[in-house]
Amino acid sequence: MDPPLKKRIVIDLSTIVIFWVCLEWYIYCPDRVCDEEINWLLRIALGFFAFRLLQLIGQLNPLFKDLAEFIQRLKQLKNKETDHTEEK
């Protein structure tokens, strides 16, 4: 699912703001009550942004787009081969 660019910018910026607030609260909070939960949340945020960066690179760079299409074709060929061998 690829939302329009304006909607994607709003989604990304709101996500950045939410995680930035969590990070600032984590840094400046005097007592470490929710240390495990905030650490877990920040790791999820890092994974999210790494995925979004790879997705953006894939959309902008035709080399990566072609690579993704090639990998999908390979998966489809493997699926067809396994279906064909199971029928025998």
HELIX and SHEET records of a PDB file:
HELIX    1   1 LEU A    5  TYR A   28  1                                  24    
HELIX    2   2 ASP A   35  LEU A   60  1                                  26    
HELIX    3   3 PRO A   62  GLU A   87  1                                  26    
END                                                                             
